[in-house]
Amino acid sequence: MTAPGRPPATAEEAALQVALACQIVARHGHEDLTLGHASVRGPAGNTIFIKKKGKALREVTPADVMEISLEDPDGHLTPGAHLETTMHIEAYLARPDVGAVIHTHPLHSVALGATDRPLAMLSHDGLLFPDGVPVFTGTAGLVTDPGHAREVARVLGHRRAALLRNHGILVAGEDIRWAVLAAITLERAARLQFVASVIGGLVPIPDEMAAELAEVKYQDDFADEYWQDWCRMVA
Ligand SMILES: [Zn+2]
C-alpha cells in the first residue's frame, strides 16, 4: 500500500493515509495493545478520518477507519470511535492549519512526560520542536471529556507536539507526513535523552545554533522522501 502524503484528495486516500500512519508508528515504538490512533482531515475540510476502536496499530487497514463530522458536537460519541476521539476533534477545530493528528503512548515519551524535565535539544531530532514540547497536566486519565480535549489543544498551541503527563503524546502536522514525522521523532528524541542522561550531564545544542539548524534540517521535500520510505517499510 502506498499513498501520497499530502492532504487527501478522496475519502479512499484519507482512509489509506490513516491506515499507513498507524502501521508506520507501530513499527517505531508506538504500539500499546489496541490503543493509540491517527487521523487526517478529510478532503472537504469539515470531517476527519480516524482509526476505529478494536485493532492494534500494526494491523489497521482502510476498513478500520471511520469518518466523523467536525460540525457534530457529539461526533466523538459516534459508535465504534475511540474514547479519546474528542482530542483529535478539538485539535482540528483549534488549528485550521492542521491536517493530521496522532495520539499514542510511546514508552520513552511517556517516561519523559512523567518527570519534571523538559525535552532537551540534544540532537537533530529536537530541532523539529524548536519551541519545546509543552505538557498537558489536566488529567492522567483518558482524555474523553471535550473540556479536557480543548485544554490539550490550548497547551499544544501552535506547536507540533505535546506530552500528556503520565499518559501519552499528541502530535499535529500539516498533513500525514509531518504528523508521522513528529510522532516518530519525538519518541526518538525522548529515547536519546534517556540514554544521554544515563551517560552523563546533558549538553543541549545552544539556542542560537538550534534556530539556524532547524531551518535547514526539516524541509517539505524531505518529508516526502521519508513518507515514501515508511510506506515501503510497511508494504
Ligand atoms: Zn491515550
Boltz pocket constraint, residues with backbone or C-beta under 6 A from the ligand:
constraints:
  - pocket:
      binder: B
      contacts: [[A, 35], [A, 36], [A, 84], [A, 103], [A, 104], [A, 105], [A, 142], [A, 143], [A, 167], [A, 168]]
      max_distance: 6.0
